[in-house]
Amino acid sequence: MTWPLGTLARRPVQYYHRTASAIRLLSLGILINKAGTFVAVFLAIILAMRHIPTDEIGIALIASGVCAIAGAWIGAILISRIGTRLTLFLSMVGSAVFTAALAFPSPFPVTVVIVSLITLFNRGYVPAAQTMIGRVAEPDQRVQMYALYQRCLNVGSAIGPTAAGFLITRSLTALLLIDAATSLAFGVLCLRVPADHELPADAPQPDPEPGQRPRRLRDDRK
């Protein structure tokens, strides 16, 4: 089956118009943020350029990995406390602030704290972004909207290491400040997404019958 050229040309435009503005903003934000995510990719090299010994670099990497797990968990908790939009904003602004702070030399313990906080904040947006997409997207378009978000994430993740490889041989300070700027840009875009009270209400779920579902997730073996 052949498609007329005009039909093929209109398909991206139609797809764009079918996409909710909140999802377009989140997808653009994640593309910008991931294209400028340099610290996570070249953290060991950045620390080595600061003449930090290898064993201490290992400590920093372990702390960063632990905070990556904690960041997503804390981000999920904050959604119900301060809302999805504010969680996204604070996550990106926090990442920008501490990434900019890494541009200035500091003692090793302070560097470890800064690196850990960068990772903590930079993972805090993930539950909020996915929650936003799940609530904004129409049920029959939800898979497509997650695919769009993931595509932007993948494209940004491919651009990021290439740009970082170019910048790190020229100016470490510029690399870190550009990383901070892209996080800040994502944070500003997050202010344009709907607040929780503006999102569609979740569909009510029927209460399970007594004894039908465990009260705690860890008790549900299936």
C-alpha positions as CSV (number, residue, x, y, z in Angstrom):
1,M,0.0,0.0,0.0
2,T,1.4,3.4,-1.0
3,W,0.8,6.6,0.8
4,P,0.4,9.9,-1.0
5,L,3.2,12.3,-0.3
6,G,0.8,14.9,1.1
7,T,-0.6,12.3,3.6
8,L,2.8,11.4,4.8
9,A,3.7,15.1,5.2
10,R,0.6,15.7,7.2
11,R,1.0,12.8,9.6
12,P,3.6,14.5,11.9
13,V,1.5,17.6,12.1
14,Q,-1.6,15.5,13.0
15,Y,0.3,13.6,15.6
16,Y,1.5,16.9,17.1
17,H,-2.0,18.3,17.3
18,R,-3.3,15.0,18.9
19,T,-0.6,15.3,21.7
20,A,-1.6,17.2,24.8
21,S,0.4,20.4,25.4
22,A,1.6,19.1,28.8
23,I,3.1,16.0,27.2
24,R,4.7,18.1,24.4
25,L,6.3,20.3,27.1
26,L,7.5,17.3,29.1
27,S,8.9,15.6,26.0
28,L,10.7,18.8,25.0
29,G,12.0,19.3,28.5
30,I,13.4,15.8,28.8
31,L,15.0,16.1,25.3
32,I,16.8,19.3,26.4
33,N,17.7,18.0,29.8
34,K,19.1,14.7,28.5
35,A,21.0,16.4,25.7
36,G,22.7,18.4,28.4
37,T,23.2,15.7,31.0
38,F,27.0,15.5,31.2
39,V,27.8,14.9,34.9
40,A,26.1,11.5,35.0
41,V,27.9,10.3,31.9
42,F,31.4,11.6,32.6
43,L,31.4,11.8,36.4
44,A,34.5,9.6,36.9
45,I,36.4,11.6,34.3
46,I,35.3,14.9,35.8
47,L,36.5,13.8,39.2
48,A,39.8,12.5,37.8
49,M,40.3,15.9,36.1
50,R,40.1,17.4,39.6
51,H,43.0,15.1,40.6
52,I,40.9,13.0,43.0
53,P,42.5,9.6,43.7
54,T,40.9,6.5,42.2
55,D,39.7,5.0,45.4
56,E,37.9,8.3,46.4
57,I,36.3,8.4,42.9
58,G,34.9,5.0,43.6
59,I,33.3,6.3,46.9
60,A,31.8,9.2,45.0
61,L,30.3,6.8,42.3
62,I,28.8,4.6,45.0
63,A,27.2,7.6,46.8
64,S,25.9,8.8,43.4
65,G,24.4,5.4,42.6
66,V,22.7,5.2,46.0
67,C,21.2,8.7,45.6
68,A,19.9,7.8,42.2
69,I,17.7,5.1,43.7
70,A,16.7,7.4,46.6
71,G,15.9,10.2,44.3
72,A,13.2,8.4,42.4
73,W,11.7,7.1,45.7
74,I,11.6,10.6,47.2
75,G,10.2,12.0,44.0
76,A,7.3,9.6,44.2
77,I,6.6,10.6,47.8
78,L,6.7,14.3,47.0
79,I,4.0,13.9,44.3
80,S,1.3,13.3,47.0
81,R,2.8,16.0,49.3
82,I,3.5,19.0,47.1
83,G,2.0,18.0,43.7
84,T,3.4,16.8,40.4
85,R,4.2,20.2,38.9
86,L,6.1,21.4,41.9
87,T,8.0,18.1,42.2
88,L,9.2,18.4,38.6
89,F,10.2,22.1,39.1
90,L,12.1,21.5,42.4
91,S,13.8,18.4,41.0
92,M,15.2,20.3,38.0
93,V,16.1,23.5,39.8
94,G,17.9,21.5,42.5
95,S,19.8,19.6,39.9
96,A,20.8,22.9,38.2
97,V,21.9,24.6,41.4
98,F,24.2,21.7,42.5
99,T,25.6,21.1,39.0
100,A,26.6,24.7,38.9
101,A,28.1,24.4,42.3
102,L,30.3,21.5,41.0
103,A,31.9,23.9,38.5
104,F,33.8,25.4,41.5
105,P,36.6,23.3,43.1
106,S,35.9,22.1,46.6
107,P,37.3,19.6,49.2
108,F,36.5,16.0,48.5
109,P,33.8,15.5,51.1
110,V,32.0,18.5,49.8
111,T,32.4,17.2,46.2
112,V,30.8,13.9,47.2
113,V,27.9,15.7,48.8
114,I,27.4,17.9,45.7
115,V,27.6,14.9,43.3
116,S,25.1,12.9,45.4
117,L,22.6,15.8,45.5
118,I,22.9,16.2,41.7
119,T,21.9,12.6,41.2
120,L,19.2,12.8,43.9
121,F,17.5,15.8,42.3
122,N,18.1,14.6,38.8
123,R,16.2,11.4,39.4
124,G,13.4,13.0,41.4
125,Y,11.5,14.1,38.3
126,V,11.0,10.6,36.8
127,P,7.9,9.5,38.8
128,A,6.3,12.9,38.5
129,A,6.8,13.0,34.7
130,Q,5.4,9.6,34.2
131,T,2.5,10.3,36.4
132,M,1.7,13.4,34.5
133,I,1.7,11.6,31.2
134,G,-0.5,8.8,32.5
135,R,-3.1,11.3,33.8
136,V,-3.0,13.7,30.8
137,A,-3.0,11.1,27.9
138,E,-6.3,9.6,26.7
139,P,-6.5,5.9,27.6
140,D,-6.3,4.9,23.9
141,Q,-3.3,7.1,23.3
142,R,-1.4,6.4,26.5
143,V,1.1,3.9,24.9
144,Q,1.8,6.4,22.1
145,M,2.4,9.2,24.6
146,Y,4.8,7.2,26.7
147,A,6.6,6.2,23.5
148,L,6.9,9.9,22.5
149,Y,8.3,10.7,25.9
150,Q,10.7,7.7,25.8
151,R,11.8,8.6,22.2
152,C,12.8,12.2,23.3
153,L,14.6,10.7,26.3
154,N,16.6,8.3,24.1
155,V,17.4,11.0,21.5
156,G,18.6,13.4,24.3
157,S,20.6,10.6,25.8
158,A,22.4,10.0,22.5
159,I,23.2,13.7,22.0
160,G,24.4,14.2,25.6
161,P,27.6,12.1,25.5
162,T,28.5,13.4,22.1
163,A,28.2,17.0,23.3
164,A,30.0,16.2,26.5
165,G,32.9,14.5,24.7
166,F,33.4,17.7,22.7
167,L,33.1,20.1,25.7
168,I,35.2,18.2,28.2
169,T,38.3,18.6,26.1
170,R,37.8,22.3,26.0
171,S,36.3,23.6,29.2
172,L,35.1,21.6,32.2
173,T,33.5,24.7,33.6
174,A,31.5,25.3,30.5
175,L,30.4,21.7,30.4
176,L,29.0,21.9,34.0
177,L,27.3,25.2,33.5
178,I,25.6,24.1,30.3
179,D,24.4,21.0,32.1
180,A,23.0,23.2,34.8
181,A,21.4,25.5,32.2
182,T,19.6,22.6,30.5
183,S,18.2,21.4,33.9
184,L,17.0,24.9,34.6
185,A,15.4,25.1,31.2
186,F,13.5,21.9,31.9
187,G,12.4,23.3,35.3
188,V,11.0,26.4,33.7
189,L,9.1,24.3,31.1
190,C,7.7,22.3,34.0
191,L,6.0,25.5,35.3
192,R,3.9,25.5,32.2
193,V,2.4,22.0,32.8
194,P,-1.0,21.7,34.6
195,A,-1.2,21.6,38.4
196,D,-2.7,18.5,40.0
197,H,-6.2,20.1,40.4
198,E,-6.2,20.9,36.6
199,L,-5.5,17.3,35.6
200,P,-8.3,14.8,34.8
201,A,-9.4,12.9,37.9
202,D,-8.3,9.4,38.3
203,A,-11.1,6.8,37.5
204,P,-12.6,5.5,40.8
205,Q,-11.5,2.0,41.6
206,P,-13.9,-0.4,43.4
207,D,-12.9,-1.4,46.9
208,P,-11.6,-5.0,47.1
209,E,-13.6,-7.4,49.1
210,P,-12.2,-8.3,52.5
211,G,-9.4,-10.8,52.2
212,Q,-9.2,-10.5,48.4
213,R,-6.1,-8.2,48.2
214,P,-3.3,-7.8,50.7
215,R,-3.1,-4.4,52.4
216,R,0.6,-4.2,51.9
217,L,2.4,-4.5,48.6
218,R,5.2,-6.7,50.0
219,D,2.5,-9.2,51.1
220,D,1.2,-9.6,47.5
221,R,3.5,-12.4,46.2
222,K,1.9,-12.5,42.8
